């Protein structure tokens, strides 16, 4: 099995609107994504996942 890194896609506009309507006073996780964006990428874990995958095989 081969895993390739994928970029994190932006939150769809409709999803963002619903989330903000569902939490009109805000939500720490929505705010975190809105203000900071992506915290981790697939590449951040590539060495770890490769190591774990190689142990299993």
KOLSEVO-252763 format. One record per atom (N, C-alpha, C): residue in one letter; z, y, x negated. Coordinates in steps of 0.001 Angstrom, whole numbers, plus 500000, padded with zeros to 6 digits. Layout:
BEGIN
AZYX
...
***
This chain:
BEGIN
X500000498825499154
X500000500000500000
X500000501240499107
X499134502145499401
X499029503371498621
X499446504560499474
X500334505350498931
X500780506539499659
X500330507767498890
X499710508669499584
X499231509895498972
X499984511075499564
X500308512062498754
X501033513225499283
X500177514004500275
X500833514513501287
X500172515327502301
X500892516661502403
X500151517742502515
X500811519044502682
X501492519125504049
X502566519879504102
X503260520098505367
X502453521109506167
X502073520715507359
X501274521587508213
X502165522644508861
X501611523797509178
X502398524801509891
X502754524298511290
X503837524817511821
X504256524452513172
X503224525015514145
X502702524183515055
X501740524696516032
X502344525838516853
X501525526803517190
X501991528001517900
X502705527652519204
X502150526725519984
X502796526336521248
X504169525720521003
X504276524908519972
X505558524288519632
X506577525346519241
X506165526313518451
X507063527395518038
X507519528206519243
X506610528488520159
X506975529254521358
X507997528500522196
X507772527212522409
X508706526403523199
X510067526337522516
X510080526157521208
X511347526085520476
X512126527387520599
X511438528511520485
X512120529800520598
X512573530073522031
X511834529574523011
X512269529706524406
X513464528797524693
X513479527624524088
X514577526682524298
X515873527163523652
X515759527951522592
X516927528465521880
X516818529982521751
X516987530711522869
X516803532165522825
X517790532885521900
X518956532287521671
X519934532901520766
X519715532459519325
X518724531621519130
X518425531150517784
X518987529768517521
X518547529197516444
X518958527880516004
X518831527872514487
X519830527387513798
X519829527472512333
X518630526774511695
X518165525687512297
X517054524954511702
X515716525642511952
X515579526237513115
X514370527008513394
X514327528227512477
X515450528904512344
X515524530069511463
X515219529675510024
X515761528551509587
X515519528066508227
X514028527864507983
X513356527195508902
X511913526957508740
X511133528270508823
X511521529152509754
X510818530429509915
X510942531313508679
X512131531354508096
X512378532281506992
X512062531706505617
X512319530424505436
X512139529828504112
X510861529001504032
X510510528351505100
X509320527499505089
X509667526095504635
X508751525458503979
X508929524082503525
X509924524035502370
X510936523203502512
X511939523068501454
X511532522024500421
X510964520931500878
X510591519838499990
X509153519430500271
X508483518956499253
X507130518433499411
X507130516961499019
X506070516257499347
X505963514854498959
X506076514691497448
X505508515643496707
X505537515552495251
X506963515578494700
X507881516234495419
X509272516288494964
X509893514897494884
X509383513968495678
X509964512635495746
X509066511560495136
X507945511942494572
X506978510951494096
X507558510038493018
X508299510584492064
X508884509743491014
X509903508772491591
X510737509246492496
X511748508396493119
X511090507284493925
X510127507644494754
X509475506645495594
X508691505643494763
X508044506104493705
X507321505180492834
X508299504194492215
X509439504700491750
X510455503838491137
X510956502812492156
X511285503247493360
X511776502324494383
X510709501310494770
X509469501767494881
X508380500875495248
X508147499834494162
X508225500240492898
X507970499303491801
X509084498263491684
X510295498595492087
X511402497633492063
X511157496521493079
X510605496883494226
X510394495916495305
X509260494953494998
X508358495316494111
X507186494452493839
X507352493672492574
***
